[in-house]
Amino acid sequence: MMHLSLIFMRLVDDPAAAAKASGLLSAGGSILTLFAVPFWGATSDAIGRKPVILIGLLGNAVAYALVGLIPSMSSLIVGVVITRVTVATVTVCKCVLTHLLCCLARSFIFSLLVYHRQRINH
C-alpha cells in the first residue's frame, strides 16, 4: 500500500503524520480483511458464489472511485475500508477455480496467481 503514503502526503502537510496515518490505515485494512473472509465464505454458502463475486466487484468499483476522487480524508478512509472488506471475495473466486479445474491445471493456475500477486507488490 505504498500508494497510500503518496495520497496522504497530498492531504496532510506533515510527512510523519502521513506515514503514521498510512500505516494505521494499512494495518486496519488487513484486520478488516481478516474478519471479512469468513463472512463472505458463509454468505457464498448461503446465496451462492456468483452473487458474492458480483457484490465484491461492485464494492471494489465504488471504493476505487472514492479513493480516486479523494476530496477529503474521510472519503479516503471510507474507500479503503470498502476495498478491504470487498477484496475478501477473492477467496470465493479461488474456491470457484478449485472446483472448476482439474488437479494438474489447478496447481499451474494457483502458481500464476501467486506470481502475479508478488509482481504487483514489488
Sequence and secondary structure as in RCSB ss.txt:
>XXXX:A:sequence
MMHLSLIFMRLVDDPAAAAKASGLLSAGGSILTLFAVPFWGATSDAIGRKPVILIGLLGNAVAYALVGLIPSMSS
LIVGVVITRVTVATVTVCKCVLTHLLCCLARSFIFSLLVYHRQRINH
>XXXX:A:secstr
 HHHHHHHHHH S HHHHHHHHHHHHHHHHHHHHHHHHHHHHHHHHH HHHHHHHHHHHHHHHHHHHHH  SHHH
HHHHHHHHHHHGGGHHHHHHHHHHHS HHHHHHHHHHHHHHHHHHH 
